[in-house]
Amino acid sequence: MHTVEFEGVSKSFAEKDVIRDISFSVKEGEIFGLLGPNGAGKTTLTRLLLDIIKPEIGEIYVFGASLSSAAKDRIGYLPEERGLYRKTKILDILVYLAQLKGIPKKQAQLSAESLLRSLELYEYRSKKVEELSKGMQQKIQFLSAIVHDPELVILDEPFSGLDPMSARTIKDKILELRDTGKTVILSTHMMEQAQTLCDRILMLNKGRRVLYGTVDEIRKEHGKNSLIVEFAEKEGLNVIREISGIKKVTEHEKSAEIFPEEGTNIQILLEELVQRAEILRFERALPSLNEIFIETVESAVNE
Amino acid sequence: MSKFSGKIFTVAKHEFLKTISRKEFLFMTFIFPIFLAGIIFIPALLVSTASVEDQKIGYTDMTNSFDFPESSSNEGLSVGPVGAKTSTIYFVKYENISEAGNALQAGQISSYLVIPENFLQIGIIELYASGKGVPIPGDELMGELSDIVITSLLKDRVDEPVLNRVKDPVRVKMYNIGEGEKPAEQGLAEVLTNFGLPFLTAFILFFSIFSASGYLLRGIAEEKENRIIEVLLSSTTPSELLTGKIMGLGAAGLMQVAIWLLAISLGSGYALPVKIEPALLFLSLGYFLLGFLFFASMMAGIGAVTVSLQESQQIGGVFTFVAAFPLIFMQLILTKPESPFAVFLSLFPLTSPVAMLARIGASEVPFYQIAASIFILIVSIYGVIVLSSRLFRAYLLMYGKRPGVKVILMNIRAGNM
């Protein structure tokens, strides 16, 4: 089943298109990356998904049906623009936000307490938000998005402003969510994180869909069909010139990117290299999401 | 309870509890009435207690033509539980100034008067006292001196009634001729009921409406400023949020008004000879609710459009100033409750709750006017709620830059945000 489905959705503000004809779906139990530079339309898409704003054209289905108030209660949301009531105790905030999702007060309290324990924040439960460090506030904000045990969690830039330790805690929590069968939508402009965390991605640029699919598929699709070879010694680089079927070589200190000619048997090429020099690494070069993104955006500009 | 109303209730309860635990709210609810009572009663109490001391005053009459009594008694003002106290001035005659001076030094008298030989030409009597500061003659002494001078100058020249009229020329008694009724004398109690009470009720109404809708404005601006509004809107619809907030703050405001009115009815029975009509009480609560709904919805719209707490309070302040007109023109409303201006203020929705209540307290307002003011208010409330919820939807998530007036008008007209 698809947790989320967008069919030809468009939205504009003050006659300016923010989202144009977007279609995609998010599968149950996956981490789905919503990528794109600032201003690409990620936040608008998230708000559409939460029914905070309505689309002009197109249909949005969540949990297999049109959006309803009941469906909203099954979604958790961490907005990019962070904030909590500064003068309220953190346990009270978590309980209030869970209650707004339709959770009875007692249950909300138990859930909030157990989450606070899991991040070792239980002793701060009676502290006001303004008394906590920024890192702790971010963690509390993250907990506020999952305190009602939602089936779909939408995280908008969850790592922004986090120190490495806190970022790791949040990353572990996200993986834990996926492992317990929750669906996670991760909206970010940080491609490295998306590459390591996400199963599938949707990349937006200026409100349009530019990439969509699993991370591996996309990287293979955009591969330049080159190989990376790393030698034990610098002299190994000389060996490459003795081998036929190579179109182009980019040399680095002890390694090189090789672009084979069309129809070259990679297996034979590797055998020839191994016979002539000590090889530490031999792999197919895949572009990072970041490289693919830059390439895609640049080609869009040139069009 | 349906899910919809459940969320409204959760928001309302949260807002109610948050508001009544605010320090400012507790201060306004409990300390403010005491403070107000203090302003009204303390001066009166001081006047009545200040005159209880008896005093001895010496005098030297260089014209030898004035008859001073040995003593003169005055009845003080009666205010509330403090009964009337009597004070007495004893006059002691001295032949010359040095004798009087010695008596003052010895502490036999508190001060002495000198009536100079040319008093008839200059009309000045000198008052001497020891110690620092200016000796200021009290009202009793001034009154007594005036009586002594008039009596001494006129006693053999005019008859008794004329003498009395010169001493105490005129008093005004007030009557109210109701329809088909006998003229009723208007005493202190009636004056207080007709002027003091309407003023007090209007004043209370103004403060409670504006403190409650001010909290609403502040709450929305704060939630917008600290961005939690986005989390709230991922759980509720804008109208659920708005309705919940208005209900919660309305309940807090209603509680405040009830406490104040209770304090007044208890206090008035104790300190002032005034009784509050149950109908007036009922209307006060009704006008509070309507007035609050009107202003709260308006403040919600302002809170949604503005980008910071400070800006929202500045814009809100403009409307509050207009709404304060009935207080500024209270004297006019109370003395001429049927004047076109007073009638206008009591119908115009920004000012009608406060102005109408003041008019009702001060005079018999025709029923159709009360009905019209309530009708206009209800229609305006509906209009403002529709308008504000559109703005609420359109601008609640807009940070950083306030939209221009043109764009706001366009969005209100479009109505599909």
Interface residues (C-beta under 8 A of the other chain):
Chain A: A14 R47 L50 D51 I52 I53 S69 A70 K72 D73 I75 Y77 P79 E81 R82 G83 L84 Y85 R86 T88 Y96 L97 Q99 L100 K101 G102 S144 A145
Chain B: K3 F4 G6 K7 T10 V11 H14 K18 E223 E225 N226 R227 I228 E230 V231 L232 L233 S234 S235 T236 T237 L397 Y399 V407
